[in-house]
């Protein structure tokens, strides 16, 4: 069985102060280029993956067995991966991929939300969960004793994209490092109110109307506001070590921000602009002595895909043969 997931770009948290009894509330968008894993039943637990991916896979297998008695004898092979701790949602995507694959192999009728709860996901937001399930642009309704509900989901325009810059800098906080921060952060009620206002009467209408300029303006403003919640933990509205890159994105793109704890930063662009902006970004980074990957972040308006390996290979062969005719 083959499972392919999105990547998740984190666009911010609304209200750490839980003004109305619901904490956080997250915004995110699914991108192409996530995990591709193979999972099959085996005579023992075999994990073909590196580093923390191995730990995440083993944890997911054991949690599924603990809750559903699905056993632990699976071969899981990571064929494509999301880099760890760069702000693209690797842990949620991989753990849900493994759990969903096991559920399918064992004919369990279990929702993605239930699997997320079993795996301990969604404690600080549901953007990764709903990116996995549905793709597109998603907003959750905040945490209140369980998986936060999905309150908005919309296809991201196919003509829009993101200029992703992933610098070779200190990784973002891992989950253990993040725990005391997320437990202790209070945030500002006035900031949460402005973020909410900009989402409801700025970001969402612009998305519905496919107005990339207005969407980008509100996205940039929201990112700066979100940074005010966390400036005590990261030295400012954004990480200090990515400021030069954000200056470039502020000048060259419709809207910009830092995904989660970084170091990945992004700029909203039209897909047709990527070749030009990518070249300009490489020149800028070289001039400032910054080592980084520059990538095209393509929106993905569907969730994770699960298919039997033979079906996957048949589709691949069909595409190849079609391309030769």
Secondary structure, 3 states (H helix, E strand, C coil): CEEECCEEEEEEEEECCCCCCCEEEEEEEEECCCCEEEEEECCCCEEECCHHHHHHHHHHHHHHHHHHCCCCCEEEEEEECCCCCCCCCHHHHHHHHHHHHHHHHCCCCCCHHHHHHHHCCCCCCCHHHHHHHHCCEEEECCECCCCCCEEEEECCCCCEEEEEEEECCCCCCCHHHHHHHHHHCCCCHHHHHHHHHHHHHHHHHHHHCCCHHHHHHHHHHHHHHHHHHHHHHHCCCCCHHHHHHHHHHHHHCCEEEECCCCCCEEEEEEHHHHHHHHHHHHHHHHHCCCCEEEEEEEECCCCCEEECHHHHHHHHHHHHHHHHC
